[in-house]
């Protein structure tokens, strides 16, 4: 039973950490590319 609880907690942590982290990484990566392209051109 405890194993299931730990798995659930780990899943929630990964879910709420990976989604914002991935969204932030994408935003920074896209903005970085746009700024880089604007700077190069």
TIVOLO-565912 format. One record per atom (N, C-alpha, C, CB): residue number from 0; residue in one letter; x, y, z; atom name. Coordinates in Angstrom, 2 decimals, always signed. Glycine has a CB too. Example, Ala and Ser with C-alpha at 12.3 -4.5 7.8 and 13.67 -1.06 7.14 Angstrom:
{atom 0; 'A'; {+13.19; -5.69; +7.80}; 'N'}
{atom 0; 'A'; {+12.30; -4.50; +7.80}; 'CA'}
{atom 0; 'A'; {+13.20; -3.30; +7.80}; 'C'}
{atom 0; 'A'; {+11.31; -4.47; +9.05}; 'CB'}
{atom 1; 'S'; {+12.85; -2.25; +7.08}; 'N'}
{atom 1; 'S'; {+13.67; -1.06; +7.14}; 'CA'}
{atom 1; 'S'; {+12.90; +0.03; +7.87}; 'C'}
{atom 1; 'S'; {+14.08; -0.60; +5.72}; 'CB'}
***
This chain:
{atom 0; 'X'; {+0.84; -1.20; +0.00}; 'N'}
{atom 0; 'X'; {+0.00; +0.00; +0.00}; 'CA'}
{atom 0; 'X'; {+0.87; +1.25; +0.00}; 'C'}
{atom 0; 'X'; {-0.95; +0.01; +1.22}; 'CB'}
{atom 1; 'X'; {+1.92; +1.23; +0.82}; 'N'}
{atom 1; 'X'; {+2.80; +2.40; +0.87}; 'CA'}
{atom 1; 'X'; {+3.49; +2.62; -0.47}; 'C'}
{atom 1; 'X'; {+3.85; +2.23; +1.99}; 'CB'}
{atom 2; 'X'; {+3.82; +1.52; -1.13}; 'N'}
{atom 2; 'X'; {+4.49; +1.62; -2.45}; 'CA'}
{atom 2; 'X'; {+3.60; +2.37; -3.42}; 'C'}
{atom 2; 'X'; {+4.83; +0.21; -3.01}; 'CB'}
{atom 3; 'X'; {+2.31; +2.05; -3.40}; 'N'}
{atom 3; 'X'; {+1.36; +2.72; -4.29}; 'CA'}
{atom 3; 'X'; {+1.31; +4.21; -3.98}; 'C'}
{atom 3; 'X'; {-0.04; +2.10; -4.17}; 'CB'}
{atom 4; 'X'; {+1.33; +4.55; -2.70}; 'N'}
{atom 4; 'X'; {+1.30; +5.96; -2.29}; 'CA'}
{atom 4; 'X'; {+2.55; +6.68; -2.78}; 'C'}
{atom 4; 'X'; {+1.17; +6.08; -0.74}; 'CB'}
{atom 5; 'X'; {+3.71; +6.05; -2.61}; 'N'}
{atom 5; 'X'; {+4.96; +6.67; -3.07}; 'CA'}
{atom 5; 'X'; {+4.97; +6.85; -4.58}; 'C'}
{atom 5; 'X'; {+6.16; +5.82; -2.64}; 'CB'}
{atom 6; 'X'; {+4.44; +5.86; -5.29}; 'N'}
{atom 6; 'X'; {+4.37; +5.96; -6.75}; 'CA'}
{atom 6; 'X'; {+3.46; +7.11; -7.14}; 'C'}
{atom 6; 'X'; {+3.86; +4.64; -7.37}; 'CB'}
{atom 7; 'X'; {+2.34; +7.27; -6.46}; 'N'}
{atom 7; 'X'; {+1.40; +8.35; -6.75}; 'CA'}
{atom 7; 'X'; {+2.05; +9.69; -6.47}; 'C'}
{atom 7; 'X'; {+0.12; +8.20; -5.91}; 'CB'}
{atom 8; 'X'; {+2.74; +9.81; -5.33}; 'N'}
{atom 8; 'X'; {+3.43; +11.06; -4.98}; 'CA'}
{atom 8; 'X'; {+4.50; +11.38; -6.03}; 'C'}
{atom 8; 'X'; {+4.07; +10.96; -3.57}; 'CB'}
{atom 9; 'X'; {+5.27; +10.38; -6.40}; 'N'}
{atom 9; 'X'; {+6.33; +10.59; -7.39}; 'CA'}
{atom 9; 'X'; {+5.72; +11.02; -8.72}; 'C'}
{atom 9; 'X'; {+7.18; +9.30; -7.57}; 'CB'}
{atom 10; 'X'; {+4.62; +10.40; -9.11}; 'N'}
{atom 10; 'X'; {+3.96; +10.74; -10.37}; 'CA'}
{atom 10; 'X'; {+3.48; +12.19; -10.33}; 'C'}
{atom 10; 'X'; {+2.78; +9.79; -10.64}; 'CB'}
{atom 11; 'X'; {+2.89; +12.61; -9.23}; 'N'}
{atom 11; 'X'; {+2.40; +13.98; -9.10}; 'CA'}
{atom 11; 'X'; {+3.56; +14.97; -9.15}; 'C'}
{atom 11; 'X'; {+1.60; +14.16; -7.79}; 'CB'}
{atom 12; 'X'; {+4.64; +14.65; -8.46}; 'N'}
{atom 12; 'X'; {+5.81; +15.55; -8.46}; 'CA'}
{atom 12; 'X'; {+6.36; +15.68; -9.87}; 'C'}
{atom 12; 'X'; {+6.91; +15.01; -7.50}; 'CB'}
{atom 13; 'X'; {+6.55; +14.55; -10.55}; 'N'}
{atom 13; 'X'; {+7.08; +14.58; -11.92}; 'CA'}
{atom 13; 'X'; {+6.14; +15.36; -12.82}; 'C'}
{atom 13; 'X'; {+7.28; +13.15; -12.46}; 'CB'}
{atom 14; 'X'; {+4.82; +15.14; -12.66}; 'N'}
{atom 14; 'X'; {+3.82; +15.81; -13.50}; 'CA'}
{atom 14; 'X'; {+3.89; +17.31; -13.33}; 'C'}
{atom 14; 'X'; {+2.41; +15.31; -13.16}; 'CB'}
{atom 15; 'X'; {+3.85; +17.78; -12.05}; 'N'}
{atom 15; 'X'; {+3.81; +19.21; -11.80}; 'CA'}
{atom 15; 'X'; {+5.17; +19.88; -11.97}; 'C'}
{atom 15; 'X'; {+3.29; +19.47; -10.41}; 'CB'}
{atom 16; 'X'; {+6.25; +19.09; -12.07}; 'N'}
{atom 16; 'X'; {+7.58; +19.67; -12.25}; 'CA'}
{atom 16; 'X'; {+7.97; +19.65; -13.73}; 'C'}
{atom 16; 'X'; {+8.64; +18.91; -11.40}; 'CB'}
{atom 17; 'X'; {+7.70; +18.53; -14.39}; 'N'}
{atom 17; 'X'; {+8.10; +18.42; -15.79}; 'CA'}
{atom 17; 'X'; {+7.31; +19.32; -16.71}; 'C'}
{atom 17; 'X'; {+7.96; +16.99; -16.25}; 'CB'}
{atom 18; 'X'; {+6.00; +19.44; -16.47}; 'N'}
{atom 18; 'X'; {+5.18; +20.27; -17.36}; 'CA'}
{atom 18; 'X'; {+5.64; +21.73; -17.34}; 'C'}
{atom 18; 'X'; {+3.69; +20.19; -16.95}; 'CB'}
{atom 19; 'X'; {+5.75; +22.39; -16.17}; 'N'}
{atom 19; 'X'; {+6.22; +23.78; -16.15}; 'CA'}
{atom 19; 'X'; {+7.65; +23.89; -16.67}; 'C'}
{atom 19; 'X'; {+6.12; +24.36; -14.74}; 'CB'}
{atom 20; 'X'; {+8.50; +22.92; -16.31}; 'N'}
{atom 20; 'X'; {+9.89; +22.95; -16.76}; 'CA'}
{atom 20; 'X'; {+9.96; +22.83; -18.28}; 'C'}
{atom 20; 'X'; {+10.71; +21.82; -16.10}; 'CB'}
{atom 21; 'X'; {+9.18; +21.92; -18.84}; 'N'}
{atom 21; 'X'; {+9.18; +21.73; -20.29}; 'CA'}
{atom 21; 'X'; {+8.63; +22.97; -20.99}; 'C'}
{atom 21; 'X'; {+8.35; +20.49; -20.67}; 'CB'}
{atom 22; 'X'; {+7.54; +23.52; -20.45}; 'N'}
{atom 22; 'X'; {+6.94; +24.73; -21.04}; 'CA'}
{atom 22; 'X'; {+7.93; +25.89; -20.98}; 'C'}
{atom 22; 'X'; {+5.63; +25.11; -20.31}; 'CB'}
{atom 23; 'X'; {+8.61; +26.03; -19.84}; 'N'}
{atom 23; 'X'; {+9.58; +27.11; -19.68}; 'CA'}
{atom 23; 'X'; {+10.75; +26.91; -20.64}; 'C'}
{atom 23; 'X'; {+10.08; +27.18; -18.23}; 'CB'}
{atom 24; 'X'; {+11.22; +25.67; -20.76}; 'N'}
{atom 24; 'X'; {+12.35; +25.38; -21.67}; 'CA'}
{atom 24; 'X'; {+11.97; +25.70; -23.10}; 'C'}
{atom 24; 'X'; {+12.79; +23.90; -21.56}; 'CB'}
{atom 25; 'X'; {+10.76; +25.31; -23.50}; 'N'}
{atom 25; 'X'; {+10.31; +25.59; -24.87}; 'CA'}
{atom 25; 'X'; {+10.22; +27.09; -25.09}; 'C'}
{atom 25; 'X'; {+8.93; +24.93; -25.13}; 'CB'}
{atom 26; 'X'; {+9.64; +27.81; -24.13}; 'N'}
{atom 26; 'X'; {+9.50; +29.26; -24.26}; 'CA'}
{atom 26; 'X'; {+10.88; +29.91; -24.39}; 'C'}
{atom 26; 'X'; {+8.74; +29.85; -23.04}; 'CB'}
{atom 27; 'X'; {+11.81; +29.55; -23.52}; 'N'}
{atom 27; 'X'; {+13.15; +30.13; -23.56}; 'CA'}
{atom 27; 'X'; {+13.85; +29.74; -24.86}; 'C'}
{atom 27; 'X'; {+13.98; +29.66; -22.34}; 'CB'}
{atom 28; 'X'; {+13.69; +28.49; -25.28}; 'N'}
{atom 28; 'X'; {+14.35; +28.02; -26.50}; 'CA'}
{atom 28; 'X'; {+13.81; +28.78; -27.71}; 'C'}
{atom 28; 'X'; {+14.14; +26.50; -26.68}; 'CB'}
{atom 29; 'X'; {+12.49; +28.92; -27.80}; 'N'}
{atom 29; 'X'; {+11.87; +29.63; -28.94}; 'CA'}
{atom 29; 'X'; {+12.27; +31.09; -28.92}; 'C'}
{atom 29; 'X'; {+10.33; +29.49; -28.90}; 'CB'}
{atom 30; 'X'; {+12.16; +31.72; -27.75}; 'N'}
{atom 30; 'X'; {+12.53; +33.14; -27.66}; 'CA'}
{atom 30; 'X'; {+14.01; +33.30; -27.97}; 'C'}
{atom 30; 'X'; {+12.21; +33.71; -26.25}; 'CB'}
{atom 31; 'X'; {+14.83; +32.39; -27.49}; 'N'}
{atom 31; 'X'; {+16.27; +32.46; -27.74}; 'CA'}
{atom 31; 'X'; {+16.55; +32.34; -29.23}; 'C'}
{atom 31; 'X'; {+17.02; +31.35; -26.97}; 'CB'}
{atom 32; 'X'; {+15.85; +31.45; -29.91}; 'N'}
{atom 32; 'X'; {+16.06; +31.29; -31.35}; 'CA'}
{atom 32; 'X'; {+15.62; +32.54; -32.09}; 'C'}
{atom 32; 'X'; {+15.29; +30.07; -31.89}; 'CB'}
{atom 33; 'X'; {+14.47; +33.09; -31.69}; 'N'}
{atom 33; 'X'; {+13.97; +34.31; -32.35}; 'CA'}
{atom 33; 'X'; {+14.96; +35.46; -32.16}; 'C'}
{atom 33; 'X'; {+12.58; +34.71; -31.78}; 'CB'}
{atom 34; 'X'; {+15.42; +35.63; -30.92}; 'N'}
{atom 34; 'X'; {+16.38; +36.71; -30.66}; 'CA'}
{atom 34; 'X'; {+17.67; +36.45; -31.42}; 'C'}
{atom 34; 'X'; {+16.67; +36.83; -29.14}; 'CB'}
{atom 35; 'X'; {+18.10; +35.19; -31.47}; 'N'}
{atom 35; 'X'; {+19.34; +34.85; -32.18}; 'CA'}
{atom 35; 'X'; {+19.19; +35.14; -33.67}; 'C'}
{atom 35; 'X'; {+19.71; +33.37; -31.96}; 'CB'}
{atom 36; 'X'; {+18.06; +34.75; -34.23}; 'N'}
{atom 36; 'X'; {+17.83; +35.00; -35.66}; 'CA'}
{atom 36; 'X'; {+17.77; +36.50; -35.94}; 'C'}
{atom 36; 'X'; {+16.53; +34.31; -36.12}; 'CB'}
{atom 37; 'X'; {+17.07; +37.23; -35.10}; 'N'}
{atom 37; 'X'; {+16.97; +38.69; -35.29}; 'CA'}
{atom 37; 'X'; {+18.35; +39.32; -35.18}; 'C'}
{atom 37; 'X'; {+16.01; +39.32; -34.25}; 'CB'}
{atom 38; 'X'; {+19.17; +38.82; -34.24}; 'N'}
{atom 38; 'X'; {+20.50; +39.38; -34.05}; 'CA'}
{atom 38; 'X'; {+21.40; +39.06; -35.24}; 'C'}
{atom 38; 'X'; {+21.12; +38.85; -32.76}; 'CB'}
{atom 39; 'X'; {+21.30; +37.84; -35.76}; 'N'}
{atom 39; 'X'; {+22.13; +37.45; -36.89}; 'CA'}
{atom 39; 'X'; {+21.73; +38.19; -38.15}; 'C'}
{atom 39; 'X'; {+22.04; +35.94; -37.12}; 'CB'}
{atom 40; 'X'; {+20.44; +38.41; -38.31}; 'N'}
{atom 40; 'X'; {+19.96; +39.14; -39.50}; 'CA'}
{atom 40; 'X'; {+19.83; +40.58; -39.11}; 'C'}
{atom 40; 'X'; {+18.60; +38.58; -40.03}; 'CB'}
***
